[in-house]
Amino acid sequence: MLWVDKYRPKTLDNVMVHNDIAQNLKKLVTEHDCPHLLFYGPSGAGKKTLIMALLRQMFGPGAEKVKVENRAWKVDAGSRSIDLELTTLSSANHIEMTPSDAGFQDRYIVQEIIKEMAKNRPIDTKGKKGFKVLVLNDVDKLSREAQHSLRRTMEKYSAYCRLILCCNSSSRVTEAIRSRCLNVRINAPSEEQIIEVLQFIGKKEGLQLPPSLAARIAEKSNRNLRRAILSFETCRVQQYPFTDKQTIPPMDWEEYISEIASDIMKEQSPKRLFLVRGKLYELLINCIPPEIILKRLLYELLRKLDAELKHEICHWAAYYEHRMRLGQKAIFHIEAFVAKFMSVYKSFLIATFG
Ligand SMILES: Nc1ncnc2c1ncn2[C@@H]1O[C@H](COP(=O)(O)OP(=O)(O)OP(=O)(O)O)[C@@H](O)[C@H]1O
């Protein structure tokens, strides 16, 4: 098992970062009937960990016994019926899913699943009808229609189920949903907190982790705890005993994007664009989110670029990122950015060197 999973705190009492939030969540569960919750914050900050610990606090260790299912629904949408398929993780008391994976049909998923949950209400130990928890990931990627439909279903079935919503950016969640949830912001952990977690893991694994290496891993992680733990494990595989000057290998996908950036800088032609497209597809197939690819690609290109062009390229990156958010197929927009970059860069080269 990877260390990120092995050392993921299981209970609210065991969390090392965001302890104050964990204690507040604990109070919320024990004292009150839990409201709908919206967890938001940057990637690798610890949202999922807190949600899983919260479920365990609500339902006991049974919440960890999840089964993965590929479920299919047949939804009646007026004149036609729609077939939908989505992977869900479920225990006796909760269901977790990422409805935005259903693309523009995400709103049917939201409606169907909540209705279905309302029908199968669990009975608690006191014989009273309990509630189920629905965990929805990436709610910021849900279409507007799906968010409206979520708001309606949320109100209608609030007696039967509680929603735990999780996303990176709350600004892309409609005000109507935000105002119906208790918003919990999960900040990126500080470098000191990351070092503390790394030292803890090192101790558990019986390793001698030099403080300077821990500090460098934390700094390179960009305050992403998952990334710091993954880098730490990679360092361990690469070389042990650790040394102060040990290099911290970049992530594979980052190296790959750096390679793509070099390809783009070396030649600007339709043939090269075709080659780059293949590489971009490979990244997407390996589940690297398109926004991250575009952001990293921009970062790599800016490092190699003449200062004169930086402003213009940033403008185009923002332009295509915005279009990517509005559209469905990310590859089109990333490729369009690459094509635009090639055109701007080639014109610059011709103007400068003839
Ligand atoms: N409170 C914590 N104490 C110690 N380790 C933690 C804590 N929270 C998270 N971690 C570690 O960091 C890793 C990443 O956390 P998590 O998956 O919860 O992040 P996330 O915010 O949900 O990220 P993403 O948005 O990318 O899914 C976990 O696998 C776990 O090992």
The ligand as a Gaussian input file, in Angstrom:
#p B3LYP/6-31G(d) Opt

LIG

0 1
 N       -5.220000      15.698000       8.581000
 C       -4.282000      14.935000       8.050000
 N       -3.287000      14.420000       8.814000
 C       -2.316000      13.663000       8.263000
 N       -2.266000      13.319000       6.965000
 C       -3.225000      13.775000       6.169000
 C       -4.279000      14.597000       6.671000
 N       -5.094000      14.920000       5.648000
 C       -4.577000      14.318000       4.561000
 N       -3.470000      13.623000       4.860000
 C       -2.637000      12.889000       3.880000
 O       -2.650000      13.610000       2.650000
 C       -3.146000      12.782000       1.590000
 C       -4.031000      13.611000       0.684000
 O       -5.193000      14.028000       1.357000
 P       -6.649000      14.008000       0.717000
 O       -6.793000      12.900000      -0.265000
 O       -7.607000      14.065000       1.849000
 O       -6.627000      15.404000      -0.050000
 P       -7.789000      16.136000      -0.854000
 O       -7.843000      17.540000      -0.354000
 O       -9.056000      15.347000      -0.830000
 O       -7.167000      16.152000      -2.333000
 P       -7.901000      16.158000      -3.761000
 O       -8.717000      17.409000      -3.827000
 O       -6.740000      16.204000      -4.725000
 O       -8.694000      14.906000      -3.865000
 C       -3.878000      11.628000       2.273000
 O       -3.761000      10.446000       1.518000
 C       -3.205000      11.497000       3.623000
 O       -2.139000      10.574000       3.531000

